[in-house]
Amino acid sequence: MTKKHNPKTVRKNAGEGYQGCCVVRVLDSADLYRRIEGWWYGIVVGAKPTI
C-alpha cells in the first residue's frame, strides 16, 4: 500500500492576502541576527492589541 497525496490544507493563512514568510540567511553574522531579533521584538512589543 502506498501513501496517496492529499493536497487539502487546514492552514488559516492560505488566503489571497497571504504574502509568505520573510526569511533572511547570512553566514557568520550573530550580531546581525541579534539586531534583527531586537527590531522584531520592538515591533511586537510596540504593537497595540486589536480587541
CHARMM-style PDB file with segment names, atoms N, HN, CA, C and O in Angstrom:
ATOM      1  N   MET     1       0.846  -1.172   0.000  1.00  0.00      PROA
ATOM      2  CA  MET     1       0.000   0.000   0.000  1.00  0.00      PROA
ATOM      3  C   MET     1       0.896   1.242   0.000  1.00  0.00      PROA
ATOM      4  O   MET     1       1.853   1.318   0.771  1.00  0.00      PROA
ATOM      5  N   THR     2       0.589   2.205  -0.857  1.00  0.00      PROA
ATOM      6  HN  THR     2      -0.189   2.143  -1.483  1.00  0.00      PROA
ATOM      7  CA  THR     2       1.370   3.440  -0.928  1.00  0.00      PROA
ATOM      8  C   THR     2       0.546   4.610  -0.407  1.00  0.00      PROA
ATOM      9  O   THR     2      -0.684   4.592  -0.430  1.00  0.00      PROA
ATOM     10  N   LYS     3       1.254   5.616   0.059  1.00  0.00      PROA
ATOM     11  HN  LYS     3       2.254   5.631   0.078  1.00  0.00      PROA
ATOM     12  CA  LYS     3       0.563   6.807   0.543  1.00  0.00      PROA
ATOM     13  C   LYS     3       0.022   7.593  -0.640  1.00  0.00      PROA
ATOM     14  O   LYS     3       0.661   7.676  -1.689  1.00  0.00      PROA
ATOM     15  N   LYS     4      -1.149   8.164  -0.463  1.00  0.00      PROA
ATOM     16  HN  LYS     4      -1.668   8.097   0.389  1.00  0.00      PROA
ATOM     17  CA  LYS     4      -1.737   8.997  -1.500  1.00  0.00      PROA
ATOM     18  C   LYS     4      -1.570  10.454  -1.115  1.00  0.00      PROA
ATOM     19  O   LYS     4      -1.684  10.815   0.056  1.00  0.00      PROA
ATOM     20  N   HSD     5      -1.298  11.287  -2.110  1.00  0.00      PROA
ATOM     21  HN  HSD     5      -1.206  10.994  -3.061  1.00  0.00      PROA
ATOM     22  CA  HSD     5      -1.132  12.714  -1.872  1.00  0.00      PROA
ATOM     23  C   HSD     5      -2.481  13.343  -1.541  1.00  0.00      PROA
ATOM     24  O   HSD     5      -3.458  13.154  -2.265  1.00  0.00      PROA
ATOM     25  N   ASN     6      -2.527  14.091  -0.443  1.00  0.00      PROA
ATOM     26  HN  ASN     6      -1.733  14.244   0.146  1.00  0.00      PROA
ATOM     27  CA  ASN     6      -3.746  14.758  -0.034  1.00  0.00      PROA
ATOM     28  C   ASN     6      -3.462  16.269   0.020  1.00  0.00      PROA
ATOM     29  O   ASN     6      -2.946  16.751   1.028  1.00  0.00      PROA
ATOM     30  N   PRO     7      -3.785  17.018  -1.033  1.00  0.00      PROA
ATOM     31  CA  PRO     7      -3.422  18.430  -1.090  1.00  0.00      PROA
ATOM     32  C   PRO     7      -4.264  19.348  -0.206  1.00  0.00      PROA
ATOM     33  O   PRO     7      -4.037  20.557  -0.189  1.00  0.00      PROA
ATOM     34  N   LYS     8      -5.218  18.801   0.520  1.00  0.00      PROA
ATOM     35  HN  LYS     8      -5.402  17.818   0.506  1.00  0.00      PROA
ATOM     36  CA  LYS     8      -6.071  19.612   1.384  1.00  0.00      PROA
ATOM     37  C   LYS     8      -5.236  20.254   2.491  1.00  0.00      PROA
ATOM     38  O   LYS     8      -4.379  19.603   3.088  1.00  0.00      PROA
ATOM     39  N   THR     9      -5.493  21.539   2.760  1.00  0.00      PROA
ATOM     40  HN  THR     9      -6.189  22.068   2.275  1.00  0.00      PROA
ATOM     41  CA  THR     9      -4.764  22.230   3.811  1.00  0.00      PROA
ATOM     42  C   THR     9      -5.735  22.748   4.858  1.00  0.00      PROA
ATOM     43  O   THR     9      -6.883  23.070   4.552  1.00  0.00      PROA
ATOM     44  N   VAL    10      -5.266  22.824   6.092  1.00  0.00      PROA
ATOM     45  HN  VAL    10      -4.333  22.563   6.341  1.00  0.00      PROA
ATOM     46  CA  VAL    10      -6.083  23.368   7.165  1.00  0.00      PROA
ATOM     47  C   VAL    10      -5.461  24.661   7.702  1.00  0.00      PROA
ATOM     48  O   VAL    10      -5.869  25.157   8.752  1.00  0.00      PROA
ATOM     49  N   ARG    11      -4.475  25.205   6.981  1.00  0.00      PROA
ATOM     50  HN  ARG    11      -4.144  24.802   6.127  1.00  0.00      PROA
ATOM     51  CA  ARG    11      -3.828  26.447   7.406  1.00  0.00      PROA
ATOM     52  C   ARG    11      -4.799  27.615   7.307  1.00  0.00      PROA
ATOM     53  O   ARG    11      -5.619  27.677   6.391  1.00  0.00      PROA
ATOM     54  N   LYS    12      -4.701  28.535   8.256  1.00  0.00      PROA
ATOM     55  HN  LYS    12      -4.035  28.485   9.000  1.00  0.00      PROA
ATOM     56  CA  LYS    12      -5.566  29.710   8.253  1.00  0.00      PROA
ATOM     57  C   LYS    12      -4.974  30.835   7.413  1.00  0.00      PROA
ATOM     58  O   LYS    12      -5.690  31.766   7.045  1.00  0.00      PROA
ATOM     59  N   ASN    13      -3.681  30.767   7.102  1.00  0.00      PROA
ATOM     60  HN  ASN    13      -3.099  30.011   7.401  1.00  0.00      PROA
ATOM     61  CA  ASN    13      -3.020  31.840   6.371  1.00  0.00      PROA
ATOM     62  C   ASN    13      -2.792  31.475   4.902  1.00  0.00      PROA
ATOM     63  O   ASN    13      -1.740  31.784   4.341  1.00  0.00      PROA
ATOM     64  N   ALA    14      -3.760  30.829   4.288  1.00  0.00      PROA
ATOM     65  HN  ALA    14      -4.614  30.578   4.743  1.00  0.00      PROA
ATOM     66  CA  ALA    14      -3.591  30.383   2.913  1.00  0.00      PROA
ATOM     67  C   ALA    14      -4.471  31.164   1.943  1.00  0.00      PROA
ATOM     68  O   ALA    14      -4.665  30.726   0.809  1.00  0.00      PROA
ATOM     69  N   GLY    15      -5.017  32.326   2.366  1.00  0.00      PROA
ATOM     70  HN  GLY    15      -4.860  32.682   3.288  1.00  0.00      PROA
ATOM     71  CA  GLY    15      -5.896  33.104   1.506  1.00  0.00      PROA
ATOM     72  C   GLY    15      -5.135  33.957   0.502  1.00  0.00      PROA
ATOM     73  O   GLY    15      -3.910  33.870   0.407  1.00  0.00      PROA
ATOM     74  N   GLU    16      -5.858  34.775  -0.240  1.00  0.00      PROA
ATOM     75  HN  GLU    16      -6.852  34.845  -0.163  1.00  0.00      PROA
ATOM     76  CA  GLU    16      -5.257  35.620  -1.273  1.00  0.00      PROA
ATOM     77  C   GLU    16      -4.303  36.658  -0.694  1.00  0.00      PROA
ATOM     78  O   GLU    16      -3.318  37.020  -1.336  1.00  0.00      PROA
ATOM     79  N   GLY    17      -4.588  37.139   0.516  1.00  0.00      PROA
ATOM     80  HN  GLY    17      -5.388  36.845   1.038  1.00  0.00      PROA
ATOM     81  CA  GLY    17      -3.767  38.187   1.112  1.00  0.00      PROA
ATOM     82  C   GLY    17      -2.477  37.694   1.738  1.00  0.00      PROA
ATOM     83  O   GLY    17      -1.651  38.506   2.157  1.00  0.00      PROA
ATOM     84  N   TYR    18      -2.283  36.400   1.811  1.00  0.00      PROA
ATOM     85  HN  TYR    18      -2.954  35.741   1.471  1.00  0.00      PROA
ATOM     86  CA  TYR    18      -1.088  35.842   2.445  1.00  0.00      PROA
ATOM     87  C   TYR    18       0.129  36.065   1.565  1.00  0.00      PROA
ATOM     88  O   TYR    18       0.134  35.667   0.400  1.00  0.00      PROA
ATOM     89  N   GLN    19       1.161  36.700   2.111  1.00  0.00      PROA
ATOM     90  HN  GLN    19       1.157  37.024   3.057  1.00  0.00      PROA
ATOM     91  CA  GLN    19       2.351  37.056   1.338  1.00  0.00      PROA
ATOM     92  C   GLN    19       3.526  36.105   1.552  1.00  0.00      PROA
ATOM     93  O   GLN    19       4.507  36.171   0.812  1.00  0.00      PROA
ATOM     94  N   GLY    20       3.448  35.243   2.527  1.00  0.00      PROA
ATOM     95  HN  GLY    20       2.651  35.190   3.128  1.00  0.00      PROA
ATOM     96  CA  GLY    20       4.546  34.326   2.786  1.00  0.00      PROA
ATOM     97  C   GLY    20       5.316  34.722   4.031  1.00  0.00      PROA
ATOM     98  O   GLY    20       4.899  35.615   4.768  1.00  0.00      PROA
ATOM     99  N   CYS    21       6.419  34.072   4.264  1.00  0.00      PROA
ATOM    100  HN  CYS    21       6.759  33.346   3.666  1.00  0.00      PROA
ATOM    101  CA  CYS    21       7.232  34.301   5.447  1.00  0.00      PROA
ATOM    102  C   CYS    21       8.566  34.911   5.024  1.00  0.00      PROA
ATOM    103  O   CYS    21       9.175  34.480   4.045  1.00  0.00      PROA
ATOM    104  N   CYS    22       9.008  35.908   5.768  1.00  0.00      PROA
ATOM    105  HN  CYS    22       8.514  36.258   6.563  1.00  0.00      PROA
ATOM    106  CA  CYS    22      10.284  36.545   5.460  1.00  0.00      PROA
ATOM    107  C   CYS    22      11.412  35.691   6.040  1.00  0.00      PROA
ATOM    108  O   CYS    22      11.414  35.381   7.231  1.00  0.00      PROA
ATOM    109  N   VAL    23      12.358  35.319   5.199  1.00  0.00      PROA
ATOM    110  HN  VAL    23      12.357  35.571   4.232  1.00  0.00      PROA
ATOM    111  CA  VAL    23      13.497  34.525   5.637  1.00  0.00      PROA
ATOM    112  C   VAL    23      14.767  35.239   5.201  1.00  0.00      PROA
ATOM    113  O   VAL    23      14.915  35.588   4.030  1.00  0.00      PROA
ATOM    114  N   VAL    24      15.688  35.457   6.142  1.00  0.00      PROA
ATOM    115  HN  VAL    24      15.568  35.174   7.094  1.00  0.00      PROA
ATOM    116  CA  VAL    24      16.963  36.103   5.843  1.00  0.00      PROA
ATOM    117  C   VAL    24      18.068  35.158   6.260  1.00  0.00      PROA
ATOM    118  O   VAL    24      18.093  34.689   7.398  1.00  0.00      PROA
ATOM    119  N   ARG    25      18.978  34.876   5.353  1.00  0.00      PROA
ATOM    120  HN  ARG    25      18.958  35.257   4.429  1.00  0.00      PROA
ATOM    121  CA  ARG    25      20.100  33.990   5.672  1.00  0.00      PROA
ATOM    122  C   ARG    25      21.408  34.726   5.434  1.00  0.00      PROA
ATOM    123  O   ARG    25      21.666  35.206   4.330  1.00  0.00      PROA
ATOM    124  N   VAL    26      22.235  34.814   6.471  1.00  0.00      PROA
ATOM    125  HN  VAL    26      22.025  34.424   7.368  1.00  0.00      PROA
ATOM    126  CA  VAL    26      23.530  35.467   6.384  1.00  0.00      PROA
ATOM    127  C   VAL    26      24.516  34.579   7.125  1.00  0.00      PROA
ATOM    128  O   VAL    26      24.275  34.199   8.271  1.00  0.00      PROA
ATOM    129  N   LEU    27      25.612  34.253   6.484  1.00  0.00      PROA
ATOM    130  HN  LEU    27      25.807  34.562   5.553  1.00  0.00      PROA
ATOM    131  CA  LEU    27      26.605  33.389   7.115  1.00  0.00      PROA
ATOM    132  C   LEU    27      27.423  34.149   8.155  1.00  0.00      PROA
ATOM    133  O   LEU    27      27.796  35.302   7.938  1.00  0.00      PROA
ATOM    134  N   ASP    28      27.693  33.510   9.263  1.00  0.00      PROA
ATOM    135  HN  ASP    28      27.390  32.574   9.439  1.00  0.00      PROA
ATOM    136  CA  ASP    28      28.575  34.035  10.309  1.00  0.00      PROA
ATOM    137  C   ASP    28      28.210  35.441  10.757  1.00  0.00      PROA
ATOM    138  O   ASP    28      29.077  36.312  10.821  1.00  0.00      PROA
ATOM    139  N   SER    29      26.951  35.673  11.064  1.00  0.00      PROA
ATOM    140  HN  SER    29      26.246  34.965  11.011  1.00  0.00      PROA
ATOM    141  CA  SER    29      26.563  37.006  11.485  1.00  0.00      PROA
ATOM    142  C   SER    29      25.603  36.957  12.667  1.00  0.00      PROA
ATOM    143  O   SER    29      24.422  37.277  12.531  1.00  0.00      PROA
ATOM    144  N   ALA    30      26.111  36.560  13.813  1.00  0.00      PROA
ATOM    145  HN  ALA    30      27.070  36.300  13.924  1.00  0.00      PROA
ATOM    146  CA  ALA    30      25.301  36.524  15.027  1.00  0.00      PROA
ATOM    147  C   ALA    30      24.882  37.933  15.417  1.00  0.00      PROA
ATOM    148  O   ALA    30      23.780  38.131  15.930  1.00  0.00      PROA
ATOM    149  N   ASP    31      25.757  38.926  15.179  1.00  0.00      PROA
ATOM    150  HN  ASP    31      26.652  38.765  14.763  1.00  0.00      PROA
ATOM    151  CA  ASP    31      25.429  40.306  15.519  1.00  0.00      PROA
ATOM    152  C   ASP    31      24.224  40.788  14.716  1.00  0.00      PROA
ATOM    153  O   ASP    31      23.314  41.402  15.274  1.00  0.00      PROA
ATOM    154  N   LEU    32      24.210  40.515  13.413  1.00  0.00      PROA
ATOM    155  HN  LEU    32      24.949  40.017  12.960  1.00  0.00      PROA
ATOM    156  CA  LEU    32      23.086  40.924  12.575  1.00  0.00      PROA
ATOM    157  C   LEU    32      21.810  40.223  13.028  1.00  0.00      PROA
ATOM    158  O   LEU    32      20.748  40.843  13.077  1.00  0.00      PROA
ATOM    159  N   TYR    33      21.903  38.946  13.357  1.00  0.00      PROA
ATOM    160  HN  TYR    33      22.766  38.442  13.317  1.00  0.00      PROA
ATOM    161  CA  TYR    33      20.743  38.196  13.833  1.00  0.00      PROA
ATOM    162  C   TYR    33      20.171  38.845  15.086  1.00  0.00      PROA
ATOM    163  O   TYR    33      18.957  39.015  15.205  1.00  0.00      PROA
ATOM    164  N   ARG    34      21.048  39.207  16.021  1.00  0.00      PROA
ATOM    165  HN  ARG    34      22.034  39.068  15.924  1.00  0.00      PROA
ATOM    166  CA  ARG    34      20.583  39.822  17.264  1.00  0.00      PROA
ATOM    167  C   ARG    34      19.934  41.178  17.008  1.00  0.00      PROA
ATOM    168  O   ARG    34      18.953  41.526  17.666  1.00  0.00      PROA
ATOM    169  N   ARG    35      20.469  41.946  16.062  1.00  0.00      PROA
ATOM    170  HN  ARG    35      21.266  41.664  15.529  1.00  0.00      PROA
ATOM    171  CA  ARG    35      19.875  43.244  15.727  1.00  0.00      PROA
ATOM    172  C   ARG    35      18.474  43.056  15.143  1.00  0.00      PROA
ATOM    173  O   ARG    35      17.533  43.740  15.544  1.00  0.00      PROA
ATOM    174  N   ILE    36      18.342  42.136  14.203  1.00  0.00      PROA
ATOM    175  HN  ILE    36      19.107  41.580  13.877  1.00  0.00      PROA
ATOM    176  CA  ILE    36      17.037  41.886  13.580  1.00  0.00      PROA
ATOM    177  C   ILE    36      16.056  41.372  14.621  1.00  0.00      PROA
ATOM    178  O   ILE    36      14.891  41.769  14.631  1.00  0.00      PROA
ATOM    179  N   GLU    37      16.522  40.493  15.492  1.00  0.00      PROA
ATOM    180  HN  GLU    37      17.469  40.170  15.484  1.00  0.00      PROA
ATOM    181  CA  GLU    37      15.659  39.979  16.552  1.00  0.00      PROA
ATOM    182  C   GLU    37      15.207  41.116  17.466  1.00  0.00      PROA
ATOM    183  O   GLU    37      14.057  41.129  17.907  1.00  0.00      PROA
ATOM    184  N   GLY    38      16.079  42.055  17.751  1.00  0.00      PROA
ATOM    185  HN  GLY    38      17.012  42.044  17.392  1.00  0.00      PROA
ATOM    186  CA  GLY    38      15.728  43.212  18.566  1.00  0.00      PROA
ATOM    187  C   GLY    38      14.703  44.095  17.884  1.00  0.00      PROA
ATOM    188  O   GLY    38      13.773  44.580  18.529  1.00  0.00      PROA
ATOM    189  N   TRP    39      14.863  44.312  16.576  1.00  0.00      PROA
ATOM    190  HN  TRP    39      15.618  43.918  16.052  1.00  0.00      PROA
ATOM    191  CA  TRP    39      13.882  45.104  15.824  1.00  0.00      PROA
ATOM    192  C   TRP    39      12.512  44.439  15.900  1.00  0.00      PROA
ATOM    193  O   TRP    39      11.501  45.091  16.163  1.00  0.00      PROA
ATOM    194  N   TRP    40      12.500  43.128  15.665  1.00  0.00      PROA
ATOM    195  HN  TRP    40      13.322  42.599  15.451  1.00  0.00      PROA
ATOM    196  CA  TRP    40      11.231  42.391  15.680  1.00  0.00      PROA
ATOM    197  C   TRP    40      10.592  42.457  17.065  1.00  0.00      PROA
ATOM    198  O   TRP    40       9.383  42.654  17.187  1.00  0.00      PROA
ATOM    199  N   TYR    41      11.395  42.293  18.091  1.00  0.00      PROA
ATOM    200  HN  TYR    41      12.377  42.133  17.992  1.00  0.00      PROA
ATOM    201  CA  TYR    41      10.885  42.363  19.462  1.00  0.00      PROA
ATOM    202  C   TYR    41      10.275  43.742  19.710  1.00  0.00      PROA
ATOM    203  O   TYR    41       9.204  43.844  20.308  1.00  0.00      PROA
ATOM    204  N   GLY    42      10.941  44.794  19.260  1.00  0.00      PROA
ATOM    205  HN  GLY    42      11.811  44.711  18.774  1.00  0.00      PROA
ATOM    206  CA  GLY    42      10.427  46.147  19.416  1.00  0.00      PROA
ATOM    207  C   GLY    42       9.107  46.351  18.696  1.00  0.00      PROA
ATOM    208  O   GLY    42       8.211  47.012  19.220  1.00  0.00      PROA
ATOM    209  N   ILE    43       8.978  45.795  17.509  1.00  0.00      PROA
ATOM    210  HN  ILE    43       9.706  45.257  17.084  1.00  0.00      PROA
ATOM    211  CA  ILE    43       7.733  45.906  16.744  1.00  0.00      PROA
ATOM    212  C   ILE    43       6.602  45.191  17.467  1.00  0.00      PROA
ATOM    213  O   ILE    43       5.502  45.728  17.597  1.00  0.00      PROA
ATOM    214  N   VAL    44       6.874  43.988  17.933  1.00  0.00      PROA
ATOM    215  HN  VAL    44       7.767  43.552  17.827  1.00  0.00      PROA
ATOM    216  CA  VAL    44       5.840  43.184  18.592  1.00  0.00      PROA
ATOM    217  C   VAL    44       5.412  43.816  19.909  1.00  0.00      PROA
ATOM    218  O   VAL    44       4.217  43.870  20.201  1.00  0.00      PROA
ATOM    219  N   VAL    45       6.348  44.290  20.701  1.00  0.00      PROA
ATOM    220  HN  VAL    45       7.319  44.246  20.464  1.00  0.00      PROA
ATOM    221  CA  VAL    45       6.020  44.896  21.988  1.00  0.00      PROA
ATOM    222  C   VAL    45       5.286  46.224  21.771  1.00  0.00      PROA
ATOM    223  O   VAL    45       4.382  46.565  22.534  1.00  0.00      PROA
ATOM    224  N   GLY    46       5.673  46.968  20.736  1.00  0.00      PROA
ATOM    225  HN  GLY    46       6.408  46.691  20.117  1.00  0.00      PROA
ATOM    226  CA  GLY    46       5.059  48.262  20.482  1.00  0.00      PROA
ATOM    227  C   GLY    46       3.702  48.199  19.821  1.00  0.00      PROA
ATOM    228  O   GLY    46       2.990  49.202  19.777  1.00  0.00      PROA
ATOM    229  N   ALA    47       3.328  47.039  19.305  1.00  0.00      PROA
ATOM    230  HN  ALA    47       3.906  46.224  19.341  1.00  0.00      PROA
ATOM    231  CA  ALA    47       2.034  46.905  18.627  1.00  0.00      PROA
ATOM    232  C   ALA    47       0.902  46.910  19.644  1.00  0.00      PROA
ATOM    233  O   ALA    47       0.992  46.290  20.704  1.00  0.00      PROA
ATOM    234  N   LYS    48      -0.151  47.614  19.302  1.00  0.00      PROA
ATOM    235  HN  LYS    48      -0.224  48.118  18.441  1.00  0.00      PROA
ATOM    236  CA  LYS    48      -1.314  47.654  20.178  1.00  0.00      PROA
ATOM    237  C   LYS    48      -2.263  46.506  19.807  1.00  0.00      PROA
ATOM    238  O   LYS    48      -2.494  46.251  18.625  1.00  0.00      PROA
ATOM    239  N   PRO    49      -2.808  45.820  20.806  1.00  0.00      PROA
ATOM    240  CA  PRO    49      -3.740  44.720  20.504  1.00  0.00      PROA
ATOM    241  C   PRO    49      -5.022  45.254  19.863  1.00  0.00      PROA
ATOM    242  O   PRO    49      -5.513  46.320  20.234  1.00  0.00      PROA
ATOM    243  N   THR    50      -5.549  44.513  18.914  1.00  0.00      PROA
ATOM    244  HN  THR    50      -5.149  43.647  18.613  1.00  0.00      PROA
ATOM    245  CA  THR    50      -6.801  44.897  18.256  1.00  0.00      PROA
ATOM    246  C   THR    50      -7.935  44.099  18.858  1.00  0.00      PROA
ATOM    247  O   THR    50      -8.250  42.998  18.407  1.00  0.00      PROA
ATOM    248  N   ILE    51      -8.539  44.666  19.875  1.00  0.00      PROA
ATOM    249  HN  ILE    51      -8.283  45.560  20.241  1.00  0.00      PROA
ATOM    250  CA  ILE    51      -9.638  43.965  20.561  1.00  0.00      PROA
ATOM    251  C   ILE    51     -10.945  44.636  20.228  1.00  0.00      PROA
ATOM    252  OT1 ILE    51     -11.998  44.207  20.700  1.00  0.00      PROA
TER     253      ILE     51
END
